[in-house]
Amino acid sequence: MWFHKFAAAFFILGLSTGSGLSQTPIDAAITACKSTGLLALQEQAKDISDLVIDMESVAISAADTKVETVPIKTVVLGEAYIARNGKTGAPDRFVCLLGEKGKVLLTFFTAK
């Protein structure tokens, strides 16, 4: 009986907070950059198994600029570990440009 009351209390607490599953614009930008970057890297090298972004190194900046006629809305800079066959090495620097509606326009990785 005690367990049921305990579980019910946590369920109600979870419903009342409501923000546990929401995604912030920062999370969305990182997720978009990671997934697009991983796909681009895997096209170049099939041994790449994952991309781990170092969140402590990430800088996200809102932008209001253009490249030619393409609007740039967000710039993400930071370091990422590229896993090859499940093993990561030294971090690489990356740049990710996002346009309107969070669309990834460019991901670029370079060794330090």
C-alpha positions as CSV (number, residue, x, y, z in Angstrom):
1,M,0.0,0.0,0.0
2,W,2.8,2.4,0.9
3,F,4.4,1.8,-2.6
4,H,1.1,2.7,-4.4
5,K,0.8,6.0,-2.4
6,F,4.5,6.8,-3.1
7,A,4.1,6.1,-6.9
8,A,0.9,8.1,-7.1
9,A,2.6,11.1,-5.4
10,F,5.4,11.0,-8.0
11,F,3.0,10.6,-10.8
12,I,1.0,13.7,-9.7
13,L,4.2,15.6,-9.2
14,G,5.3,14.7,-12.7
15,L,2.0,15.9,-14.1
16,S,2.2,19.2,-12.2
17,T,5.6,20.2,-13.4
18,G,4.9,19.5,-17.0
19,S,8.3,20.6,-18.2
20,G,10.2,17.3,-17.9
21,L,9.7,16.3,-21.5
22,S,9.8,19.6,-23.2
23,Q,12.7,20.5,-25.4
24,T,14.3,24.0,-25.3
25,P,15.5,25.8,-28.5
26,I,19.0,25.1,-27.3
27,D,18.4,21.4,-27.0
28,A,16.7,21.4,-30.4
29,A,19.7,23.2,-32.0
30,I,22.2,20.7,-30.5
31,T,20.1,17.7,-31.5
32,A,19.7,19.0,-35.1
33,C,23.5,19.7,-35.4
34,K,24.4,16.3,-33.9
35,S,22.1,14.2,-36.1
36,T,22.9,16.1,-39.3
37,G,26.7,16.1,-38.5
38,L,26.7,12.4,-37.7
39,L,25.0,11.6,-41.0
40,A,27.5,13.8,-42.9
41,L,30.5,12.2,-41.2
42,Q,29.1,8.7,-41.8
43,E,28.8,9.4,-45.5
44,Q,32.6,10.1,-45.6
45,A,33.6,7.2,-43.3
46,K,31.5,4.1,-42.5
47,D,33.5,3.4,-39.3
48,I,32.1,6.4,-37.6
49,S,29.6,5.1,-35.0
50,D,28.6,8.2,-32.9
51,L,29.1,11.9,-32.3
52,V,29.4,13.1,-28.7
53,I,29.1,16.8,-28.3
54,D,31.0,18.3,-25.3
55,M,28.2,20.4,-23.8
56,E,30.6,22.4,-21.6
57,S,32.4,23.7,-24.7
58,V,29.3,24.6,-26.7
59,A,28.5,28.2,-27.5
60,I,25.2,29.0,-29.1
61,S,24.6,32.4,-30.5
62,A,21.4,33.9,-32.1
63,A,22.2,35.4,-35.5
64,D,20.5,37.7,-37.9
65,T,22.7,37.5,-40.9
66,K,22.8,35.9,-44.4
67,V,25.2,33.9,-46.6
68,E,24.3,35.2,-50.0
69,T,20.5,35.2,-49.7
70,V,20.2,32.4,-47.1
71,P,19.2,33.6,-43.6
72,I,21.4,32.3,-40.7
73,K,19.5,32.3,-37.4
74,T,21.7,30.3,-35.0
75,V,25.5,29.6,-34.9
76,V,26.7,26.7,-32.7
77,L,30.4,26.3,-31.9
78,G,32.1,23.7,-29.7
79,E,33.9,20.5,-29.5
80,A,32.8,17.0,-30.3
81,Y,34.2,13.6,-30.0
82,I,33.9,11.4,-33.1
83,A,33.5,7.8,-32.2
84,R,35.0,5.3,-34.7
85,N,34.0,1.7,-34.1
86,G,32.8,2.7,-30.7
87,K,36.0,4.4,-29.5
88,T,36.5,8.1,-29.2
89,G,39.8,10.0,-29.7
90,A,40.7,13.6,-29.2
91,P,37.9,16.2,-29.6
92,D,37.4,18.0,-32.9
93,R,36.1,21.6,-33.2
94,F,32.8,22.0,-34.9
95,V,30.6,24.8,-36.4
96,C,27.0,24.4,-37.1
97,L,24.8,27.0,-38.9
98,L,21.1,26.8,-38.6
99,G,18.6,28.7,-40.7
100,E,14.9,29.4,-40.5
101,K,12.8,26.9,-38.6
102,G,16.0,25.3,-37.1
103,K,17.1,23.8,-40.4
104,V,20.8,22.8,-40.4
105,L,22.5,24.5,-43.2
106,L,26.1,23.5,-42.5
107,T,28.1,21.3,-40.1
108,F,31.9,21.6,-40.2
109,F,34.4,19.6,-38.2
110,T,38.1,20.2,-37.9
111,A,40.9,18.7,-35.8
112,K,42.4,21.0,-33.2
